[in-house]
Amino acid sequence: MDKTIRKNQICIIGLPRCDFVYSSTRSCFIAYGFNESSLEMDLLKKLLEERGILPIEAGGYLAPAQSAFCAKICSKIITSQFCVALLNNDEKNGTEIPNANVNMEYGLMLGFNKYVIPFQKASQQLPFNIAGLDTIKYDNRNFKDKAITAIDQAIKESNQDEVPKDTSDQLLDVFILSRNYVWSPVDNEGERNILRLGSPLGFNLLHDFAGINYVFIGRFAALRPEAILWRLKKMIEMLNGRRGSVRQRVEDKIATPEQAALLERLFETLQIWVLVTSGEDKKAIQSELSKQPIVYAIDVITIEEMISELRVVS
């Protein structure tokens, strides 16, 4: 049976498009009250990371030049493998008050039909509108055991076999090797300086078997074309800025003419590979890139293209 990708087609807040892919990342979005559930969060993060699941929280993610609600909350819920909601009430003047943000995020999880693990302290009461939903009650003595059981069950039941495993490190490693490149070990100052150019934007670094030619690779299958284009444009601006400063560095005796020649060769041969979800995303990105002068080789690759390329060489 053909594997398919399920996208969220309609933005719930009325933006032009969504297209985030359901369960496309091996992550868990956690909704919680910052003041009421910090100890539980520390334990949940540890348990998830031990099982290869990336814990995601809205407060721990930056979204420059993007809709904060879309980039930090809604998209993360959609793309997560499963979710956790810590439904602990805030306390104000001795009165328990449901946390509005947590309950809003819980509603999104339910609306998107996500697999959700809801927790609440045994001493507290749920709001009337969610009181009928099965919720794991806990105290400080049994939270860890209950969390382990619930997380292990969630991982087992939320595996998305129908979605291409774009997060598979093994598949990506083979693909990179098939193109005669390897992950750069970044074991010298020069490579560390190169990596620093791309890492703030989510790019990693490859080099060819000879260790001479470099590639910035971005795994952006869970992002919309608009967000990927923003990263690419910023990457190009950064590279152009650094490339344009080489002559001044030589004049200021920060770099030698020999070093400048090596840097220019690096920029001339530098490639950028971007992994995206679908052919539609690829066309949208390529269409926008064609409207501006770009001197770097940019290869936009869909997950299916990556898989097909591996079939040819295997």
C-alpha positions as a printed NumPy array, in Angstrom:
array([[  0.   ,   0.   ,   0.   ],
       [  1.321,   3.483,  -0.872],
       [  2.39 ,   5.594,   2.063],
       [  0.673,   8.977,   2.311],
       [  1.266,  12.284,   4.052],
       [ -1.628,  13.995,   5.85 ],
       [ -1.429,  17.771,   6.041],
       [ -3.556,  20.195,   7.996],
       [ -5.202,  22.047,   5.118],
       [ -7.032,  24.902,   6.893],
       [ -5.46 ,  27.366,   9.33 ],
       [ -7.656,  27.711,  12.406],
       [ -6.782,  31.409,  12.852],
       [ -7.363,  32.36 ,   9.235],
       [ -3.835,  32.591,   7.844],
       [ -3.489,  31.926,   4.1  ],
       [ -2.393,  28.289,   4.433],
       [ -1.174,  25.702,   6.888],
       [  0.205,  22.495,   5.358],
       [  1.957,  21.286,   8.509],
       [  2.219,  17.493,   8.44 ],
       [  0.533,  15.489,  11.177],
       [  2.882,  13.456,  13.378],
       [  5.852,  14.264,  11.12 ],
       [  8.332,  14.712,  13.972],
       [  9.371,  12.374,  16.775],
       [  8.352,  14.889,  19.405],
       [  5.894,  15.459,  22.232],
       [  4.246,  18.849,  22.796],
       [  3.701,  19.537,  26.5  ],
       [  1.135,  22.056,  27.727],
       [  1.748,  23.163,  31.302],
       [  1.521,  26.078,  33.721],
       [  4.975,  27.558,  34.172],
       [  4.419,  28.237,  37.887],
       [  2.556,  25.068,  38.849],
       [  4.225,  22.148,  37.05 ],
       [  7.958,  22.822,  36.778],
       [  9.009,  19.688,  38.704],
       [  6.763,  17.494,  36.571],
       [  8.227,  19.089,  33.431],
       [ 11.779,  18.239,  34.458],
       [ 10.861,  14.586,  34.894],
       [  8.8  ,  14.401,  31.693],
       [ 11.646,  15.878,  29.63 ],
       [ 14.059,  13.297,  31.026],
       [ 11.699,  10.371,  30.354],
       [ 10.941,  11.531,  26.811],
       [ 14.571,  12.159,  25.877],
       [ 15.557,   8.736,  27.198],
       [ 13.071,   7.267,  24.712],
       [ 14.241,   9.336,  21.744],
       [ 11.272,  11.723,  21.857],
       [ 11.971,  15.467,  21.683],
       [ 10.003,  17.376,  24.358],
       [  8.504,  20.603,  22.989],
       [  7.121,  23.497,  25.015],
       [  5.86 ,  26.81 ,  23.675],
       [  8.013,  28.838,  26.062],
       [ 11.232,  27.131,  24.987],
       [ 11.068,  27.941,  21.266],
       [ 11.862,  31.152,  19.382],
       [  9.963,  32.097,  16.226],
       [ 11.549,  35.194,  14.651],
       [  9.418,  36.94 ,  12.03 ],
       [  6.643,  34.342,  12.359],
       [  3.219,  34.147,  13.994],
       [  4.04 ,  33.094,  17.558],
       [  0.783,  31.154,  17.977],
       [  1.314,  29.322,  14.695],
       [  5.034,  28.588,  15.02 ],
       [  5.274,  27.959,  18.762],
       [  2.006,  26.211,  19.566],
       [ -0.346,  25.145,  16.785],
       [  2.252,  23.756,  14.346],
       [  4.114,  21.993,  17.153],
       [  0.937,  20.239,  18.268],
       [  0.125,  19.165,  14.698],
       [  3.596,  17.791,  13.935],
       [  4.139,  16.087,  17.306],
       [  3.826,  12.312,  17.616],
       [  1.712,  12.727,  20.755],
       [  1.019,  15.363,  23.42 ],
       [  0.955,  15.797,  27.196],
       [ -1.29 ,  18.216,  29.097],
       [ -0.513,  19.049,  32.725],
       [ -3.913,  20.325,  33.825],
       [ -2.855,  21.654,  37.206],
       [ -4.756,  24.719,  38.374],
       [ -3.141,  28.016,  39.269],
       [ -3.669,  29.267,  42.799],
       [ -4.6  ,  32.872,  43.515],
       [ -5.629,  34.14 ,  46.947],
       [ -6.288,  30.598,  48.079],
       [ -8.541,  29.831,  45.11 ],
       [ -7.798,  27.322,  42.36 ],
       [ -8.146,  28.716,  38.833],
       [ -7.791,  26.588,  35.654],
       [ -4.833,  27.735,  33.564],
       [ -6.336,  29.349,  30.454],
       [ -3.329,  28.744,  28.188],
       [ -3.027,  25.084,  29.122],
       [ -6.72 ,  24.436,  28.574],
       [ -6.614,  26.263,  25.222],
       [ -3.691,  24.08 ,  24.116],
       [ -5.503,  20.985,  25.405],
       [ -8.49 ,  21.959,  23.286],
       [ -6.25 ,  22.222,  20.208],
       [ -4.846,  18.761,  20.882],
       [ -8.334,  17.299,  21.091],
       [ -9.498,  19.247,  18.048],
       [ -6.587,  17.908,  15.988],
       [ -7.395,  14.385,  17.209],
       [ -3.955,  13.985,  18.757],
       [ -3.014,  11.208,  21.165],
       [ -2.998,  13.108,  24.491],
       [ -1.811,  12.16 ,  27.97 ],
       [ -3.667,  14.429,  30.448],
       [ -2.338,  14.659,  34.012],
       [ -3.663,  16.466,  37.074],
       [ -2.724,  16.479,  40.75 ],
       [ -5.024,  14.21 ,  42.736],
       [ -5.843,  17.026,  45.166],
       [ -7.303,  19.249,  42.421],
       [-10.523,  19.319,  40.402],
       [-10.949,  19.5  ,  36.639],
       [-13.081,  22.249,  35.049],
       [-16.618,  21.053,  34.35 ],
       [-16.159,  21.049,  30.551],
       [-13.335,  18.472,  30.641],
       [-14.271,  16.652,  33.842],
       [-15.762,  13.809,  31.812],
       [-12.493,  13.102,  29.973],
       [-10.264,  10.365,  31.355],
       [ -7.387,  12.043,  33.222],
       [ -4.428,  10.527,  35.079],
       [ -4.509,  11.706,  38.686],
       [ -1.182,  11.683,  40.525],
       [  0.773,  12.829,  43.548],
       [  4.495,  13.366,  44.111],
       [  5.047,   9.723,  45.061],
       [  3.53 ,   8.039,  42.022],
       [  3.942,  10.596,  39.211],
       [  7.099,   9.019,  37.769],
       [  5.625,   5.505,  37.585],
       [  2.385,   6.743,  36.034],
       [  4.279,   8.913,  33.554],
       [  6.504,   6.02 ,  32.437],
       [  3.497,   3.768,  31.829],
       [  1.574,   6.46 ,  29.956],
       [  4.502,   7.566,  27.773],
       [  5.44 ,   4.03 ,  26.793],
       [  1.84 ,   3.345,  25.806],
       [  1.652,   6.628,  23.842],
       [  4.802,   5.816,  21.867],
       [  3.436,   2.397,  20.991],
       [ -0.018,   3.602,  19.956],
       [  0.958,   6.813,  18.143],
       [  3.486,   5.391,  15.693],
       [  2.553,   6.697,  12.258],
       [  3.576,   3.893,   9.894],
       [  1.697,   5.509,   7.023],
       [  3.904,   8.623,   7.087],
       [  7.327,   8.513,   5.395],
       [  9.973,   8.556,   8.088],
       [ 11.566,  11.88 ,   7.172],
       [ 13.119,  11.974,  10.648],
       [ 15.009,   8.705,  10.146],
       [ 18.68 ,   9.341,  10.851],
       [ 19.643,   6.041,   9.234],
       [ 17.81 ,   6.833,   5.991],
       [ 19.316,  10.298,   5.844],
       [ 22.8  ,   8.955,   6.587],
       [ 22.568,   6.511,   3.671],
       [ 21.251,   9.248,   1.38 ],
       [ 24.146,  11.533,   2.272],
       [ 26.671,   8.746,   1.732],
       [ 25.087,   7.916,  -1.635],
       [ 25.988,  11.46 ,  -2.715],
       [ 29.575,  10.978,  -1.511],
       [ 29.232,  13.245,   1.51 ],
       [ 29.448,  12.682,   5.275],
       [ 28.493,  14.649,   8.362],
       [ 31.294,  17.048,   9.199],
       [ 32.842,  16.17 ,  12.575],
       [ 33.512,  19.898,  13.153],
       [ 36.768,  19.032,  14.893],
       [ 38.725,  22.11 ,  13.86 ],
       [ 38.191,  25.844,  14.228],
       [ 37.632,  26.384,  10.508],
       [ 34.717,  23.938,  10.319],
       [ 33.277,  25.282,  13.552],
       [ 33.269,  28.772,  12.023],
       [ 31.491,  27.467,   8.919],
       [ 28.884,  25.626,  10.99 ],
       [ 28.195,  28.75 ,  13.068],
       [ 26.925,  30.474,   9.933],
       [ 24.102,  27.976,   9.448],
       [ 23.318,  26.514,  12.845],
       [ 21.139,  29.427,  14.11 ],
       [ 18.848,  28.783,  11.135],
       [ 18.684,  25.017,  11.607],
       [ 21.34 ,  23.976,   9.071],
       [ 23.96 ,  21.301,   9.714],
       [ 27.262,  20.769,   7.91 ],
       [ 28.49 ,  18.072,   5.512],
       [ 31.722,  17.677,   3.587],
       [ 32.692,  15.416,   0.703],
       [ 34.915,  12.376,   1.055],
       [ 37.98 ,  14.509,   0.326],
       [ 37.057,  16.976,   3.064],
       [ 37.263,  19.901,   0.647],
       [ 33.737,  20.768,  -0.507],
       [ 30.988,  21.653,   1.974],
       [ 27.196,  21.445,   2.065],
       [ 24.741,  23.096,   4.437],
       [ 21.811,  20.71 ,   4.941],
       [ 18.464,  21.682,   6.454],
       [ 15.855,  19.098,   7.497],
       [ 12.706,  21.226,   7.186],
       [ 10.029,  18.668,   6.315],
       [  7.785,  19.895,   9.146],
       [  7.912,  23.555,   8.076],
       [  5.807,  25.517,   5.622],
       [  7.444,  26.827,   2.414],
       [  7.231,  30.387,   3.771],
       [  9.27 ,  29.466,   6.842],
       [ 11.818,  27.536,   4.768],
       [ 12.214,  30.461,   2.36 ],
       [ 12.829,  32.817,   5.275],
       [ 15.634,  30.572,   6.492],
       [ 17.13 ,  30.267,   3.009],
       [ 17.058,  34.01 ,   2.4  ],
       [ 18.694,  34.711,   5.753],
       [ 21.285,  32.036,   5.036],
       [ 22.119,  33.646,   1.696],
       [ 22.334,  37.093,   3.321],
       [ 24.709,  35.7  ,   5.931],
       [ 26.916,  33.984,   3.347],
       [ 27.018,  37.085,   1.142],
       [ 27.906,  39.249,   4.112],
       [ 30.749,  36.993,   5.155],
       [ 31.955,  36.593,   1.57 ],
       [ 31.893,  40.346,   0.982],
       [ 34.041,  40.986,   4.068],
       [ 36.975,  38.819,   2.939],
       [ 38.858,  41.629,   1.176],
       [ 38.468,  43.921,   4.187],
       [ 39.759,  41.184,   6.466],
       [ 42.894,  40.916,   4.368],
       [ 43.368,  44.706,   4.408],
       [ 42.922,  44.714,   8.184],
       [ 45.436,  41.846,   8.4  ],
       [ 42.845,  39.633,  10.097],
       [ 43.295,  37.129,   7.277],
       [ 46.133,  36.389,   4.875],
       [ 45.769,  36.41 ,   1.074],
       [ 46.156,  32.619,   1.135],
       [ 43.312,  32.281,   3.623],
       [ 41.204,  34.631,   1.516],
       [ 41.759,  32.441,  -1.544],
       [ 40.668,  29.357,   0.407],
       [ 37.545,  31.148,   1.629],
       [ 36.62 ,  32.264,  -1.875],
       [ 36.979,  28.701,  -3.141],
       [ 34.77 ,  27.495,  -0.278],
       [ 32.036,  29.978,  -1.238],
       [ 32.298,  29.102,  -4.931],
       [ 31.756,  25.381,  -4.314],
       [ 29.364,  25.662,  -1.367],
       [ 25.997,  23.907,  -1.739],
       [ 22.762,  24.118,   0.242],
       [ 20.451,  21.088,   0.491],
       [ 16.948,  21.468,   1.867],
       [ 14.669,  18.518,   2.71 ],
       [ 10.952,  19.295,   2.327],
       [  7.757,  17.279,   2.557],
       [  6.127,  17.428,  -0.85 ],
       [  6.501,  18.352,  -4.499],
       [  4.115,  21.276,  -3.918],
       [  6.425,  22.712,  -1.283],
       [  9.419,  22.225,  -3.564],
       [  7.753,  24.067,  -6.45 ],
       [  6.715,  26.952,  -4.201],
       [ 10.251,  27.355,  -2.848],
       [ 11.929,  27.074,  -6.238],
       [  9.493,  29.576,  -7.76 ],
       [ 10.365,  32.194,  -5.142],
       [ 14.108,  31.51 ,  -5.37 ],
       [ 14.008,  31.985,  -9.147],
       [ 12.928,  35.6  ,  -8.651],
       [ 16.217,  36.667,  -7.073],
       [ 19.885,  36.311,  -8.002],
       [ 21.514,  33.46 ,  -6.087],
       [ 25.111,  32.4  ,  -6.63 ],
       [ 24.977,  29.283,  -4.45 ],
       [ 23.799,  25.85 ,  -5.601],
       [ 20.528,  25.143,  -3.761],
       [ 19.019,  21.663,  -4.044],
       [ 15.448,  21.303,  -2.746],
       [ 14.732,  17.613,  -2.124],
       [ 11.414,  16.012,  -1.189],
       [ 11.248,  12.974,   1.071],
       [  9.943,  10.86 ,  -1.795],
       [ 12.803,  12.013,  -4.037],
       [ 15.278,  11.04 ,  -1.349],
       [ 13.718,   7.576,  -1.079],
       [ 13.602,   7.168,  -4.876],
       [ 17.238,   8.176,  -5.204],
       [ 18.202,   5.564,  -2.666],
       [ 16.246,   2.903,  -4.567],
       [ 18.315,   3.67 ,  -7.673],
       [ 21.682,   3.303,  -5.961],
       [ 20.766,   0.309,  -3.775]])
